[in-house]
Amino acid sequence: MMSSVLAGDVRQTLDQFRRSVDQLFENFYGLPVESGRAIGTSTGTQWVFTPAVETAWGDTALNLRVILPGVPQHDLKVNIQGNQLLIEGERKPPEGFAKNAYTQLSYGRFRTEVTLPPGLDLDKMNCQLHDGILNIHVPVGEKMRPRQIQIQTGDQRKGITA
């Protein structure tokens, strides 16, 4: 689980860097950028938003936070498919957003997949969106929870009859 979280952090950092460089060239030179996550359209380039995902383990649950500033509930969808948590939606620019405005924020459709480890109780998962943060709480199944094992002493001896 840890390796997939670290890989996601690296991917998000590289995506953000690439978007910044692409937008810099587009703004200064007026070049349409069609690499990676920038999509050329007849009205200009539409940037695809990639939300940040944080994970934290507890003894009884896996908690995920997805940072979705400006994404209302009606533009967001969360699904489970096998062991994949699918989060998709759209982050729309504000009303009256100028075509040639400079921004460091990305807008557009997004789809994020998180591979969930086995042993979670997916039937009791819940999501809550508040102030641009989607909190996802996935309880750990009873069999996966840590439990204390009783240690027995070796004082009990049975005699063997011949």
C-alpha positions as CSV (number, residue, x, y, z in Angstrom):
1,M,0.0,0.0,0.0
2,M,2.8,2.4,0.9
3,S,4.5,2.0,-2.5
4,S,1.3,2.9,-4.4
5,V,0.9,6.0,-2.1
6,L,4.4,7.2,-2.8
7,A,4.1,6.5,-6.5
8,G,0.9,8.6,-6.5
9,D,2.7,11.5,-4.8
10,V,5.5,11.4,-7.4
11,R,2.9,11.3,-10.2
12,Q,1.0,14.2,-8.9
13,T,4.1,16.3,-8.4
14,L,5.3,15.6,-12.0
15,D,1.8,16.3,-13.4
16,Q,1.7,19.6,-11.6
17,F,5.2,20.5,-12.8
18,R,4.3,19.6,-16.4
19,R,1.1,21.6,-16.3
20,S,3.0,24.6,-15.0
21,V,5.6,24.4,-17.7
22,D,3.1,23.8,-20.5
23,Q,1.0,26.7,-19.3
24,L,4.0,28.9,-19.2
25,F,4.8,28.2,-22.8
26,E,1.2,28.6,-23.9
27,N,0.8,31.9,-22.1
28,F,4.1,33.4,-23.4
29,Y,4.2,32.0,-26.9
30,G,0.5,31.4,-27.6
31,L,1.3,27.8,-28.5
32,P,-1.4,25.1,-28.1
33,V,-0.1,22.4,-25.7
34,E,-1.3,18.9,-26.3
35,S,0.9,16.8,-24.1
36,G,0.0,14.7,-21.1
37,R,-3.0,16.2,-19.5
38,A,-3.6,19.3,-21.6
39,I,-6.3,18.9,-24.3
40,G,-6.4,21.2,-27.3
41,T,-9.9,22.4,-28.2
42,S,-11.3,24.9,-30.6
43,T,-11.6,27.4,-27.8
44,G,-8.1,26.9,-26.4
45,T,-6.5,24.4,-24.1
46,Q,-8.6,22.6,-21.5
47,W,-6.6,21.5,-18.4
48,V,-7.5,18.2,-16.8
49,F,-7.6,18.4,-13.0
50,T,-5.8,15.8,-10.9
51,P,-6.9,15.8,-7.3
52,A,-4.5,15.1,-4.5
53,V,-5.2,11.9,-2.4
54,E,-4.0,11.3,1.1
55,T,-4.3,8.0,3.0
56,A,-4.1,7.2,6.7
57,W,-4.4,3.8,8.4
58,G,-5.9,3.3,11.9
59,D,-6.5,0.1,13.8
60,T,-10.1,0.0,12.7
61,A,-10.3,1.9,9.4
62,L,-8.5,3.2,6.3
63,N,-9.2,6.9,5.8
64,L,-8.7,8.7,2.5
65,R,-8.9,12.5,1.9
66,V,-9.3,13.7,-1.7
67,I,-8.7,17.4,-2.1
68,L,-11.4,18.8,-4.5
69,P,-11.5,22.6,-4.2
70,G,-14.5,24.0,-6.1
71,V,-16.1,20.7,-6.9
72,P,-19.8,20.5,-5.8
73,Q,-21.4,17.2,-4.9
74,H,-23.5,17.1,-8.0
75,D,-20.3,17.0,-10.2
76,L,-18.7,14.2,-8.2
77,K,-19.2,10.4,-8.4
78,V,-17.6,7.7,-6.2
79,N,-17.8,4.0,-7.2
80,I,-16.3,0.7,-6.1
81,Q,-15.4,-1.8,-8.8
82,G,-13.7,-4.9,-7.5
83,N,-10.9,-3.6,-5.3
84,Q,-10.7,-0.3,-7.1
85,L,-12.1,2.9,-5.6
86,L,-13.1,5.2,-8.6
87,I,-13.5,8.9,-8.0
88,E,-14.5,11.0,-11.0
89,G,-16.1,14.3,-11.7
90,E,-15.4,17.7,-13.1
91,R,-13.9,20.9,-11.7
92,K,-15.4,23.8,-13.6
93,P,-13.9,27.3,-13.9
94,P,-15.8,30.1,-12.2
95,E,-18.4,32.0,-14.1
96,G,-16.9,34.8,-16.3
97,F,-13.5,33.2,-16.2
98,A,-11.4,35.0,-18.8
99,K,-10.1,33.0,-21.8
100,N,-6.6,34.4,-21.6
101,A,-6.4,34.6,-17.8
102,Y,-3.3,33.3,-16.0
103,T,-4.0,30.6,-13.4
104,Q,-2.1,28.0,-11.5
105,L,-5.3,26.0,-10.9
106,S,-6.4,23.2,-13.2
107,Y,-10.0,22.7,-14.5
108,G,-11.7,19.9,-16.3
109,R,-12.8,16.3,-15.9
110,F,-10.9,14.0,-13.6
111,R,-10.8,10.3,-12.8
112,T,-8.7,8.9,-9.9
113,E,-8.4,5.3,-9.1
114,V,-7.1,3.9,-5.8
115,T,-6.4,0.2,-5.3
116,L,-7.8,-0.9,-2.0
117,P,-6.0,-3.7,-0.1
118,P,-7.9,-6.9,0.8
119,G,-9.6,-7.2,4.2
120,L,-11.6,-4.0,4.1
121,D,-15.4,-3.9,4.8
122,L,-16.5,-2.1,1.6
123,D,-20.2,-2.5,2.5
124,K,-19.7,-0.1,5.4
125,M,-17.7,2.5,3.5
126,N,-19.0,6.1,3.7
127,C,-18.0,9.4,2.1
128,Q,-18.5,13.0,3.2
129,L,-17.8,16.1,1.1
130,H,-17.1,19.3,3.2
131,D,-15.3,22.5,2.2
132,G,-13.7,20.9,-0.9
133,I,-12.4,17.8,0.9
134,L,-13.9,14.4,0.3
135,N,-13.4,12.2,3.4
136,I,-13.7,8.5,2.7
137,H,-13.9,6.1,5.7
138,V,-13.4,2.4,5.0
139,P,-13.6,0.1,8.0
140,V,-11.2,-2.8,8.3
141,G,-12.9,-6.2,8.3
142,E,-13.1,-8.0,11.7
143,K,-10.5,-10.6,10.5
144,M,-7.9,-8.0,9.7
145,R,-8.1,-6.0,13.0
146,P,-5.2,-6.4,15.4
147,R,-6.0,-8.6,18.4
148,Q,-4.2,-9.8,21.4
149,I,-3.2,-13.5,21.5
150,Q,-3.2,-15.1,25.0
151,I,0.1,-16.7,25.9
152,Q,-0.1,-19.9,27.8
153,T,2.4,-21.2,30.3
154,G,4.0,-24.7,30.1
155,D,2.9,-25.7,33.6
156,Q,0.2,-28.2,32.5
157,R,1.8,-31.6,31.9
158,K,0.0,-34.7,31.1
159,G,1.3,-38.1,32.1
160,I,1.6,-40.8,29.5
161,T,0.6,-44.3,30.7
162,A,2.3,-47.3,29.2
